[in-house]
Amino acid sequence: MFPKLFLGLVITGLLLIALLPPPAVAGPEDQLLFAGVRFEGPQNLLLPIQRQLSGASALVISGQDSRFFKSNDVALAQGDVVFQAAGAAALVPYRSPSQKFSRNILLTRDLGTAPLQTEPAMAVNPKDPEHLVVGVIDYNFLSVVSYVSIDGGETWQGPYQNKYLEFDLGAAGDPIVDFDRDGNVYMGSISVGIEEFNIGGFPLAVAVSSISITKSTDGGFSWERPISSSRSTVELEIDPQYRRPQGELNVTNARAGFLRIGFLDKPWLTVGANPQDPSEDIVYVTYTHFVIRYDVFIALGGALFYFANPILETTIESVRSTDEGQTWSDPVGVSPTVLQFIGGPGGGGDQFDRPERVVQFGYNFAAPDGTLYIAYFDSTDDGAFEGLAEIYIARSDDGGQSFGPPRRVAVFLEPFFNSRTASFRSWSSAFPRGAVGPDDSVNLIFGYRPSAKATDDGDIYFTRSEDRGISWSTPRPINDDREDAYQFFPDLDVDPNGVIHAMWGDFRDDPSRIRYHIYYSRSEDGGKTWLENSRVTDFPSNPNRAFPNGAFIGDYYDLEATEDDVYMVWSDSRLGEFGAVNQKIAFARSKLMATPSIFISPPSGPAGRDVIISGFDFQPDQVIFITVSGVIVSTDRTDSNGRFSTQIFIPIAGEGAHPITAIEASGNVATASFFMDFGFDDLVDLQENIAQTRISVLSAVQNVTASLNRFGNGILGDPMPGLLQIEVDNLSLEIVRLQETVEEIARNGGMAPQDQTIVNTLLAVVLAVSVLSLFVSLRKKGT
């Protein structure tokens, strides 16, 4: 019995491994590898679908997320990358931002050794348009984190962790965030756990996920206990005829049942008015439900089982809560459930016309009257990452309890998994983002490959419905470049005045097509015409500097518009330019914001002294580097209000103005000047003065001494000769000059030790000669 069971286990393990796709199947987003470490565990049965999952989930499923799978010799692949320190910020060359937008702020900070943050989601408090909350994936934490600003993004506080679900492994990512009308803020993410089961007594486990939701009643500074709004399941069915009474399998070469593994991916969250009771809010969560189904085969009299014929089912689903996220409805299907036969040739199917279709990225947003819209991406049956794709939208008029049939919005050339100039996963550029205007218009933005430009991997397109999503305008491009630069990760919002605002990533400024900027445009006529595209960023980002192998910069950026301002967040790699990979979340707004400043006390004076440097309007709790004429001379740290005060030593330099700069590790910089009115030039003049005075005094002393020797009788009582009197007068003048020199030295900060020795010697000689001269003068007067 035992040898037979042992042989079955060995063969089963080999067959399970054989089911896995080769490493080449992994997409570019799956490159956060660790040297010698690859997780071979519960996630493996989900590996065939990792490219269809959101980027953060794909890393977890493939065992390549550093937050979940660690070892003592963990090091990022490709040369044991050493993450750079924040001090590299002092090397970043800053320039003035566009006048259309504020300066850029890097709002995230590192509380660990992995300077990697990505996938920002932002929400604005409807009761206070300057109160912002941003959710972020941070690779230093097992859960997603929040950052809070209460001054319209000028300063940020955080990170603040919210817990993942009890008994789970951690949060895979995809932070989602929104406010309700009372100022409560909700935040969610994918929480990953393990589901155990057994086949024929053999224990197995797979990854499952929940969409975890938590609430904050203090504006995002602290978070309540998380609650699962929906969770995937594992379903195993073995035909009873193939089971022995003890639960063991008993058949040879037969399909005995099936295994269905669910995984919930790419959630979005929105809060809208309840159509049945407009005084109340409903919290909606939308996600993609992946189910991979395997046929279970058994052989060798039940000693062997294996999985085959994987089929992927995907459905966009929605759940709702009417009690501030405490309880949740059962899932409601928004899209049809579509099939993909994994391992098929794609490209339109094979001779059996097997479907190769997936739906993904259900984006939810609500109208002021409570109408709920969910737009989503459909790859069509020619497979993901190739051929044609479609955008659909479904509407609910009863608060998310049911949805009308999805209506097709657009058909287009689907973007590739990544562009042909940058290796990061950018397929999600095709996923729709939307907003409802004050006139009840429904507005969507997404990216796809333009058919007229074969070398262009993606432009940004806008479409609009004025009849509640029934009919749609022909998609029109927003980006106004005429070349083949790639545009990606679009987002839009409509402000209370009906102005449509849009942002996206854009490679147009780099001939190498590897560095991107953030661009913006707006339309004041319902999307018919768009403002000339404006650059938002004041420094470009290079994906190769952002993440190992340039593989993952997130799946989306975010824009929120209020009546008076427009806020934007994105992933930014500027701190990676002078060290190892570094990716932060950056922020800008349309209004200018207070520029960081420093004040110097005193603002002028001699070199070689201490001065006080005070800074204002920096990021709170950040390291500050102080430079004088480009040389770092000191460091300090800002307080909780973004201020600092420190004392530095001003080294001796040339006379004139010298720049003193404070550079904050998150990217802020401020400069002032210290006027040095006594420096190297003055010291040279002083040394020349001392040398000349020394010569003059010694010459005068020698002359006085010679006169005294020639007129010794005058010393004994005869009148002092006129020549001796002249020499004494000359010596007196030199004494005055020496005194003035010493006073200047005292005023201007001291002298070199050798000069001090010379002055002391001269003073001693002058004092001796002066006493002698006084004695002669007194004898002359007979006193």
C-alpha positions in Angstrom: 0.0 0.0 0.0 2.7 2.5 1.0 5.0 2.1 -2.1 1.9 2.4 -4.3 0.8 5.6 -2.5 4.4 7.0 -2.5 4.7 6.3 -6.3 1.4 8.1 -6.8 2.5 11.2 -4.9 5.8 11.4 -6.9 4.0 11.0 -10.3 1.3 13.5 -9.2 4.0 16.1 -8.3 5.7 15.7 -11.6 2.5 16.1 -13.5 1.6 19.2 -11.6 4.9 20.7 -12.5 4.4 19.7 -16.1 1.2 21.6 -16.1 3.0 24.9 -15.5 3.9 27.1 -18.4 7.6 27.6 -19.1 9.3 30.8 -17.7 9.0 32.4 -21.1 5.2 32.5 -20.7 5.6 35.0 -17.8 4.9 38.5 -18.8 7.2 41.5 -18.3 5.3 42.5 -15.2 6.5 39.3 -13.6 10.1 40.2 -13.2 10.5 41.0 -9.5 12.6 37.9 -9.1 14.6 36.9 -6.1 18.0 35.2 -6.5 17.5 31.5 -6.2 14.0 31.8 -4.8 10.9 30.9 -6.6 7.7 30.1 -4.7 6.5 26.6 -5.7 3.3 26.5 -3.7 -0.4 27.1 -3.7 -0.4 29.7 -6.4 0.9 27.4 -9.1 -2.5 26.2 -10.3 -3.2 29.9 -11.1 0.0 30.5 -13.1 -1.6 29.9 -16.5 -3.8 33.1 -16.0 -1.2 35.4 -14.5 -1.0 37.6 -17.6 -4.7 38.3 -17.5 -4.6 39.3 -13.8 -3.8 42.8 -12.7 0.0 43.5 -12.4 0.2 43.3 -8.6 -1.8 40.1 -8.4 0.3 38.5 -11.1 3.5 39.1 -9.1 1.9 37.4 -6.1 0.5 34.5 -8.0 3.8 33.8 -9.6 5.6 33.9 -6.3 7.7 37.0 -7.2 6.4 39.6 -4.8 8.9 40.4 -2.1 6.2 41.1 0.5 4.9 37.6 0.5 7.9 35.3 -0.3 11.2 35.9 1.4 14.4 34.0 2.3 17.6 34.8 4.1 19.4 35.4 0.8 16.7 37.5 -0.8 18.1 39.9 -3.4 16.6 41.4 -6.4 17.8 39.5 -9.5 20.0 41.0 -12.1 22.9 41.8 -9.9 21.7 42.0 -6.3 20.3 45.5 -6.6 21.0 47.6 -3.7 18.2 50.1 -3.1 19.5 53.7 -3.0 19.3 55.9 0.0 17.2 59.1 0.0 20.4 61.1 -0.2 20.4 60.6 -4.0 17.6 63.3 -4.0 20.4 65.8 -3.6 21.7 64.9 -7.0 18.4 65.3 -9.0 18.6 68.3 -11.4 15.5 70.4 -10.8 14.0 72.9 -13.1 11.0 75.2 -13.0 7.6 73.5 -13.6 5.2 74.5 -16.3 3.2 77.6 -15.4 0.0 75.7 -16.0 0.6 73.4 -13.0 2.1 73.4 -9.6 5.6 72.0 -8.8 5.7 68.2 -8.5 5.7 66.7 -5.0 6.8 63.2 -4.3 4.3 62.3 -1.6 5.4 58.8 -0.6 8.3 58.1 1.7 10.3 54.9 2.5 9.9 53.2 5.9 11.9 50.2 4.8 14.6 49.2 2.4 12.4 48.9 -0.7 11.9 52.3 -2.3 9.0 51.1 -4.4 5.5 52.5 -4.4 3.0 52.2 -7.2 -0.7 52.2 -8.3 -2.1 55.4 -6.7 -5.8 55.8 -6.2 -7.1 59.2 -5.0 -10.3 60.5 -3.5 -11.5 64.1 -2.6 -13.7 64.7 0.4 -17.0 66.2 -0.8 -17.2 68.3 2.4 -13.7 69.7 2.0 -12.2 69.9 -1.5 -8.7 70.3 0.0 -8.9 67.1 1.9 -7.3 64.3 -0.2 -6.6 60.7 0.5 -4.3 58.6 -1.8 -4.1 54.8 -1.5 -0.8 53.2 -2.6 1.0 49.8 -3.0 4.2 50.1 -0.9 6.6 47.2 -1.1 7.7 47.8 2.5 4.3 46.7 3.8 2.1 43.6 3.5 -1.0 45.9 3.2 -1.8 48.9 1.1 -1.3 52.3 2.8 -2.9 55.7 2.7 -1.5 59.2 2.6 -3.5 62.2 3.6 -3.4 65.9 2.7 -5.6 68.6 4.3 -4.2 71.5 2.3 -4.9 70.6 -1.3 -1.8 68.4 -1.7 0.8 70.9 -0.6 1.8 68.7 2.3 1.2 65.0 2.9 1.1 62.8 6.0 1.5 59.0 6.1 1.9 56.2 5.3 -1.0 54.8 7.4 -1.5 51.1 7.0 -4.9 49.4 6.9 -5.0 45.8 7.9 -5.6 42.9 5.5 -8.1 40.3 6.4 -7.4 38.0 9.4 -5.8 34.7 8.5 -4.8 35.9 5.0 -1.3 36.3 3.8 -1.4 40.0 2.8 -2.8 42.5 0.3 -1.9 41.8 -3.3 -2.5 45.4 -4.2 -4.9 47.4 -6.3 -5.8 50.0 -3.7 -9.3 51.6 -4.1 -10.6 54.6 -2.2 -13.6 56.9 -2.1 -15.5 59.2 0.3 -19.2 59.2 1.2 -21.2 62.4 1.7 -20.5 62.4 5.5 -16.8 62.5 5.0 -16.1 58.9 5.8 -13.5 57.4 3.5 -13.5 53.8 2.4 -10.4 51.9 1.2 -10.0 48.5 -0.2 -7.6 46.1 -1.8 -7.1 42.5 -2.8 -6.5 40.3 0.2 -4.8 37.0 -0.6 -5.3 33.8 1.4 -4.9 30.1 1.1 -7.7 27.5 0.7 -6.8 23.9 1.6 -8.4 20.7 0.3 -7.5 17.2 -0.6 -7.9 14.7 -3.3 -7.8 11.0 -2.4 -6.2 11.9 0.9 -3.5 14.0 -0.7 -3.4 17.6 0.8 -3.4 20.5 -1.7 -3.8 24.2 -1.3 -4.5 27.1 -3.7 -4.6 30.9 -3.5 -7.9 32.6 -3.1 -8.7 36.3 -2.7 -11.2 38.7 -1.1 -11.9 42.3 -1.9 -11.2 43.7 1.5 -12.9 47.0 2.5 -12.2 49.2 5.6 -13.5 52.5 6.7 -11.9 55.6 8.3 -14.0 58.1 10.2 -11.0 60.5 10.8 -10.2 61.2 7.2 -7.8 58.4 6.4 -5.4 58.7 9.4 -6.7 55.4 11.0 -8.7 52.5 9.7 -11.3 50.2 11.1 -11.3 46.4 11.0 -11.4 45.2 7.4 -14.4 43.3 6.1 -14.5 41.0 3.0 -17.0 42.4 0.5 -16.7 39.2 -1.6 -14.4 36.2 -1.6 -13.4 33.6 -4.2 -13.9 29.9 -3.5 -12.5 26.5 -4.4 -14.9 23.9 -5.7 -13.8 20.2 -6.0 -16.2 17.6 -7.3 -15.3 13.9 -7.6 -17.9 11.5 -8.9 -18.9 9.2 -6.0 -18.3 6.1 -8.2 -14.6 6.9 -8.2 -14.3 7.0 -4.4 -13.6 4.2 -2.0 -15.4 4.3 1.4 -12.2 5.6 3.0 -12.2 8.6 0.6 -9.4 7.2 -1.6 -9.7 7.2 -5.4 -10.3 3.9 -7.2 -10.3 3.9 -10.9 -8.0 3.7 -13.8 -7.6 6.3 -16.6 -10.8 8.1 -16.1 -12.0 11.7 -15.8 -13.3 11.6 -12.3 -14.5 15.2 -11.8 -13.3 18.8 -11.8 -11.6 21.5 -9.8 -12.7 25.1 -9.9 -10.4 27.8 -8.4 -11.7 31.3 -8.1 -9.7 34.5 -7.8 -11.1 38.0 -7.5 -9.0 40.7 -9.2 -8.9 44.4 -10.1 -11.5 46.0 -7.9 -12.9 49.5 -8.1 -14.9 51.3 -5.4 -17.4 54.2 -5.7 -19.9 55.7 -3.4 -23.2 57.0 -4.9 -26.7 58.1 -3.7 -29.3 55.5 -3.2 -31.8 55.9 -6.0 -34.6 54.7 -3.7 -33.5 57.0 -0.9 -31.3 59.9 -2.2 -30.5 61.0 1.4 -28.5 57.8 1.9 -25.3 56.5 0.2 -24.5 53.1 -1.2 -20.9 51.8 -1.3 -20.2 49.8 -4.5 -17.3 47.4 -5.2 -16.8 46.0 -8.7 -14.2 43.4 -9.6 -13.2 40.7 -12.1 -14.0 37.1 -11.1 -11.5 34.7 -12.5 -12.3 31.0 -12.3 -9.9 28.4 -13.7 -11.4 25.0 -14.2 -9.4 21.8 -14.4 -10.6 18.3 -15.3 -9.4 15.8 -12.6 -8.1 12.5 -14.0 -7.2 9.5 -11.9 -5.2 6.4 -12.9 -3.3 3.5 -11.5 -6.2 2.3 -9.4 -6.4 5.7 -7.7 -2.7 6.0 -6.8 -2.3 8.8 -9.3 -4.4 11.9 -10.1 -3.6 14.9 -12.3 -5.2 18.0 -13.7 -5.8 18.7 -17.4 -7.8 20.8 -19.9 -7.7 24.2 -18.1 -10.5 26.6 -19.0 -10.7 30.2 -17.8 -14.0 31.8 -17.0 -14.1 35.6 -16.4 -17.1 37.7 -15.3 -17.4 41.3 -14.1 -19.3 41.3 -10.8 -20.5 43.9 -8.4 -21.5 44.0 -4.7 -23.1 46.7 -2.6 -23.3 47.9 1.0 -26.0 50.1 2.4 -24.6 50.2 6.0 -21.2 51.9 5.4 -19.4 48.7 4.4 -20.4 46.5 7.4 -22.4 44.0 5.4 -22.4 43.2 1.7 -24.8 41.8 -0.9 -24.3 38.7 -2.9 -22.4 39.3 -6.2 -24.4 40.4 -9.2 -23.1 39.6 -12.7 -22.5 42.7 -14.8 -21.0 41.1 -17.9 -21.6 37.7 -19.4 -19.3 34.9 -18.3 -16.8 34.3 -21.1 -14.4 31.5 -21.7 -10.8 31.1 -22.7 -9.3 27.7 -23.4 -5.8 28.0 -21.9 -3.1 26.7 -24.2 -5.1 27.3 -27.4 -3.4 29.0 -30.3 -5.4 32.3 -30.0 -5.4 34.6 -33.0 -9.0 33.7 -33.8 -9.1 30.2 -32.5 -8.0 26.9 -34.1 -9.9 24.4 -36.3 -12.3 23.7 -33.4 -13.1 27.5 -33.0 -12.4 27.4 -29.3 -13.0 30.8 -27.7 -10.1 32.8 -26.3 -12.0 35.6 -24.6 -11.6 37.5 -21.3 -13.2 40.5 -19.7 -11.3 42.6 -17.2 -11.2 45.9 -15.3 -14.8 46.8 -14.4 -14.7 50.5 -13.6 -17.7 51.8 -11.6 -18.9 55.4 -11.2 -22.2 56.9 -10.2 -24.3 59.8 -11.4 -25.6 62.4 -8.9 -29.1 60.8 -9.0 -27.6 57.4 -8.0 -27.5 55.8 -11.4 -24.6 53.3 -11.4 -22.4 52.7 -14.5 -19.8 50.0 -14.9 -17.6 50.1 -18.0 -15.3 47.1 -18.8 -12.9 45.7 -21.3 -13.6 42.7 -23.6 -10.8 41.1 -25.5 -13.2 39.4 -28.0 -12.6 35.8 -29.1 -9.3 36.5 -30.8 -7.6 36.3 -27.5 -6.0 38.8 -25.1 -3.1 41.1 -26.2 -3.9 40.9 -29.9 -6.5 41.5 -32.5 -9.7 43.5 -31.8 -11.1 44.5 -28.4 -14.3 46.2 -27.2 -15.4 48.5 -24.5 -18.9 47.8 -22.9 -20.9 49.6 -20.3 -23.8 48.4 -18.1 -26.2 50.6 -16.2 -28.1 50.0 -12.9 -31.1 52.1 -12.0 -31.9 50.3 -8.8 -28.8 50.8 -6.7 -26.7 47.9 -8.1 -29.3 45.2 -7.4 -29.6 44.5 -11.2 -28.0 45.7 -14.4 -29.4 46.2 -17.9 -27.7 44.4 -20.8 -24.2 45.7 -21.5 -24.0 48.1 -24.5 -21.0 48.2 -26.8 -19.1 51.5 -26.7 -16.2 51.0 -29.1 -14.3 48.5 -31.1 -10.6 49.0 -31.6 -7.1 47.4 -32.1 -6.2 46.0 -28.7 -2.9 47.2 -27.2 -0.1 44.7 -26.7 0.8 43.4 -23.3 3.6 46.0 -23.3 4.6 48.6 -25.8 7.5 47.9 -28.2 9.7 50.5 -26.7 9.2 49.9 -22.9 9.0 46.6 -21.1 6.5 47.5 -18.4 3.1 46.0 -18.4 0.8 48.6 -20.1 -2.1 46.5 -21.4 -4.3 48.2 -18.9 -4.1 51.4 -20.9 -7.1 49.9 -22.9 -9.2 49.6 -19.7 -11.9 52.3 -19.5 -12.1 55.1 -16.9 -15.3 57.3 -16.7 -17.3 60.0 -15.0 -20.8 61.5 -15.2 -21.1 65.2 -15.9 -23.5 67.7 -14.3 -25.7 67.4 -17.4 -25.9 63.6 -16.9 -23.5 62.9 -19.9 -21.5 59.8 -19.5 -17.8 60.2 -20.5 -15.2 57.5 -21.1 -11.5 57.5 -21.8 -9.2 54.6 -22.9 -6.2 53.8 -25.0 -5.7 51.7 -28.1 -3.6 51.2 -31.2 -4.5 53.6 -34.0 -5.1 51.8 -37.2 -3.5 54.5 -39.4 -0.1 54.4 -37.6 1.4 50.9 -37.7 4.4 51.9 -35.5 2.3 53.6 -32.8 1.5 51.3 -29.9 -1.2 53.5 -28.4 -3.1 56.8 -28.4 -5.7 58.2 -25.9 -9.3 58.3 -27.0 -12.5 59.9 -25.7 -16.1 59.1 -26.2 -19.4 60.4 -24.8 -23.0 59.4 -24.4 -25.8 62.0 -23.9 -28.6 59.4 -23.4 -27.4 57.6 -20.3 -25.1 55.2 -22.1 -27.4 54.0 -24.9 -25.5 55.5 -27.8 -22.0 56.8 -28.1 -19.9 59.3 -30.1 -17.1 58.1 -32.3 -14.0 57.9 -30.2 -11.6 60.8 -31.0 -8.0 61.1 -30.0 -7.0 63.5 -27.2 -3.2 63.5 -27.5 -2.2 66.0 -30.2 1.3 64.7 -31.1 1.7 63.7 -34.7 4.4 61.0 -34.3 4.3 57.5 -33.0 5.0 58.1 -29.3 3.1 55.8 -27.0 0.5 57.3 -24.7 -0.8 55.1 -21.8 -2.7 54.9 -18.4 -5.3 57.6 -19.1 -7.8 58.9 -16.6 -10.5 61.6 -16.6 -12.9 63.5 -14.4 -15.7 66.1 -15.0 -15.8 69.1 -12.7 -19.1 70.6 -11.4 -19.0 73.2 -14.2 -19.0 70.4 -16.9 -15.3 70.8 -17.9 -13.7 67.4 -18.8 -10.2 67.0 -17.5 -7.8 64.2 -18.7 -4.3 63.0 -17.9 -2.0 60.2 -19.2 1.6 59.1 -19.5 3.4 60.2 -22.7 6.7 59.3 -24.4 6.6 62.1 -27.0 9.5 64.1 -25.5 12.1 61.4 -25.6 13.6 60.3 -29.0 14.5 57.0 -27.4 10.9 56.5 -26.3 11.9 55.2 -22.9 11.3 58.3 -20.7 7.8 59.6 -20.1 6.1 62.7 -18.9 2.6 63.2 -17.6 0.4 65.2 -19.9 -2.9 66.9 -19.5 -5.7 68.3 -21.5 -9.3 69.6 -21.0 -12.4 70.2 -23.0 -15.0 72.8 -22.3 -17.4 71.8 -25.0 -18.3 68.2 -24.1 -15.3 66.6 -25.7 -15.7 68.1 -29.2 -12.4 70.0 -28.9 -9.5 69.7 -26.5 -6.9 72.2 -25.1 -3.4 72.0 -26.6 -1.7 69.2 -24.6 0.2 70.5 -21.6 3.1 68.8 -19.8 2.5 68.4 -16.1 5.8 66.9 -14.9 9.0 68.9 -14.3 11.2 65.8 -14.6 10.8 62.7 -16.8 10.5 59.1 -15.5 12.3 56.2 -16.9 10.7 52.8 -16.2 14.1 51.1 -16.2 14.9 53.4 -13.2 11.6 52.7 -11.5 11.4 48.9 -11.0 13.7 45.9 -11.6 14.0 45.4 -15.3 11.6 48.2 -15.9 8.8 45.7 -15.6 6.0 47.2 -13.5 5.0 50.8 -12.9 1.4 50.0 -11.9 -1.7 49.6 -14.0 -3.2 53.1 -13.7 -2.8 56.8 -12.6 -5.5 59.0 -11.1 -7.1 62.4 -11.6 -9.7 64.2 -9.5 -11.3 67.5 -10.5 -13.1 69.9 -8.2 -14.7 73.2 -8.9 -11.5 75.1 -8.4 -8.7 72.7 -8.9 -7.4 69.5 -10.6 -5.3 66.9 -8.8 -3.1 64.3 -10.4 -1.0 61.4 -9.1 1.3 59.0 -10.9 4.3 56.8 -10.5 7.6 58.7 -10.7 11.2 57.5 -11.1 13.3 60.7 -10.8 15.0 59.5 -7.7 16.2 56.4 -9.6 18.4 58.5 -11.9 21.4 58.5 -9.7 21.3 55.1 -8.0 19.3 51.8 -8.1 15.7 51.5 -8.9 13.4 53.9 -7.1 9.7 54.6 -7.7 7.6 57.1 -5.8 4.1 58.5 -6.2 4.1 62.1 -7.4 1.5 64.7 -7.2 0.6 68.0 -8.9 -2.4 70.3 -9.2 -3.5 73.0 -11.5 -3.2 75.7 -8.8 0.2 76.9 -7.9 1.3 76.1 -4.4 3.6 77.6 -1.8 7.2 77.1 -2.8 9.5 75.8 -0.1 11.7 78.5 1.2 14.6 79.0 3.6 15.7 82.0 5.6 19.3 82.6 6.8 20.1 84.5 10.0 22.2 86.5 9.7 22.0 86.9 5.9 25.5 88.3 5.6 28.8 88.4 7.5 32.3 87.1 7.5 33.3 83.6 6.7 34.2 81.0 9.3 31.1 81.5 11.5 27.8 79.8 12.3 24.4 80.8 10.9 20.8 79.6 11.4 18.9 78.1 8.5 15.1 77.9 8.9 12.9 76.2 6.3 9.2 76.3 5.6 6.7 74.5 3.4 8.6 71.3 2.9 7.2 67.8 3.3 6.8 66.8 7.0 9.2 64.2 8.6 11.7 64.2 5.7 15.5 64.3 5.6 16.9 67.7 4.5 20.3 68.1 2.9 22.0 71.6 3.3 24.5 72.6 0.6 26.7 75.7 0.5 27.9 76.5 -3.0 26.9 73.0 -4.1 28.7 71.1 -1.3 26.6 69.2 1.3 27.6 70.6 4.7 24.8 69.4 6.9 21.6 67.3 7.2 18.4 67.8 9.3 14.8 66.6 9.4 11.6 68.5 8.9 8.9 68.4 11.7 5.3 67.4 11.3 4.5 70.9 9.8 7.2 70.6 7.1 9.6 73.0 8.9 13.1 72.8 10.2 15.7 75.0 11.8 19.4 74.1 12.0 22.8 75.7 12.6 25.5 75.3 10.0 29.1 76.5 9.8 29.9 78.8 6.8 33.3 77.8 5.4 35.7 80.4 4.2 35.3 81.3 0.6 35.5 84.3 -1.7 33.8 87.5 -0.8 30.3 87.9 -2.3 27.0 86.0 -2.5 27.1 82.2 -1.9 24.0 80.0 -2.6 22.7 77.9 0.3 20.3 75.2 -0.7 18.0 72.9 1.2 17.0 69.7 -0.6 14.4 67.4 0.8 14.6 63.7 0.2 11.1 63.6 -1.3 12.0 66.1 -4.0 11.5 69.7 -2.7 14.2 72.3 -3.0 14.7 75.9 -1.8 17.7 78.2 -2.2 18.8 81.5 -0.6 22.1 83.5 -0.6 24.5 84.3 2.2 26.6 87.4 1.4 30.2 86.8 2.6 31.7 90.2 3.3 35.0 88.8 4.6 36.5 85.9 2.7 39.6 84.6 1.0 40.2 87.9 -0.8 40.1 89.8 2.5 42.5 87.4 4.1 44.9 87.9 1.3 44.7 91.6 1.8 45.1 91.2 5.5 48.2 89.1 5.2 49.7 91.7 2.8 48.8 94.4 5.4 50.5 92.5 8.2 53.6 91.8 6.1 53.9 95.5 5.1 53.3 96.7 8.7 55.9 94.3 10.0 58.5 95.7 7.5 57.5 99.3 8.4 57.6 98.7 12.2 61.0 96.9 12.0 62.4 99.6 9.8 61.2 102.3 12.2 62.6 100.4 15.2 65.9 100.1 13.5 66.0 103.8 12.7 65.1 104.8 16.3 67.8 102.4 17.6 70.4 103.9 15.3 69.5 107.4 16.3 69.7 106.5 20.0 73.2 105.0 19.4 74.4 108.2 17.6 73.0 110.6 20.1 73.7 108.8 23.3 74.5 112.1 25.1 70.9 113.2 24.4 69.7 110.3 26.4 71.9 111.5 29.3 70.4 114.9 29.5 71.1 117.0 26.3 68.2 118.0 24.1 66.9 115.2 21.7 68.1 115.8 18.1 65.4 116.5 15.5 66.2 113.3 13.5 65.5 111.1 16.5 62.1 112.9 16.9 61.2 112.2 13.3 61.9 108.5 13.7 59.8 108.3 16.9 56.9 110.0 15.1 57.2 107.5 12.2 57.1 104.6 14.7 54.0 106.1 16.2 52.2 106.0 12.8 53.1 102.4 12.3 51.8 101.6 15.8 48.5 103.2 14.8 48.4 101.1 11.5 49.1 98.0 13.4 46.3 98.7 15.9 43.9 99.2 13.0 44.9 96.0 11.5 44.4 94.1 14.7 41.0 95.7 15.1 40.0 94.6 11.6 41.1 91.1 12.4 38.9 91.1 15.5 35.9 92.4 13.6 36.2 89.8 10.8 36.6 86.5 12.5 40.2 85.9 13.5 43.5 85.0 11.7 45.8 82.2 11.0 48.1 81.0 13.8 51.3 82.2 12.1 49.8 85.7 11.6 48.9 85.8 15.3 52.5 85.0 16.2 53.8 87.8 14.0 51.4 90.4 15.4 52.3 89.4 19.0 56.0 89.8 18.3 55.5 93.1 16.6 53.4 94.4 19.5 56.1 93.3 22.0 58.8 95.1 20.0 56.7 98.2 19.6 55.9 98.3 23.3 59.6 98.1 24.1 60.5 100.9 21.7 57.6 103.0 22.8 58.8 102.8 26.5 62.2 103.7 25.4 60.9 106.7 23.4 58.8 107.8 26.3 61.9 107.7 28.6 63.9 109.9 26.1 61.0 112.4 25.7 60.6 112.7 29.5 64.4 113.3 30.0 64.2 116.0 27.3 61.5 117.8 29.2 63.4 117.5 32.5 60.6 115.5 34.1 
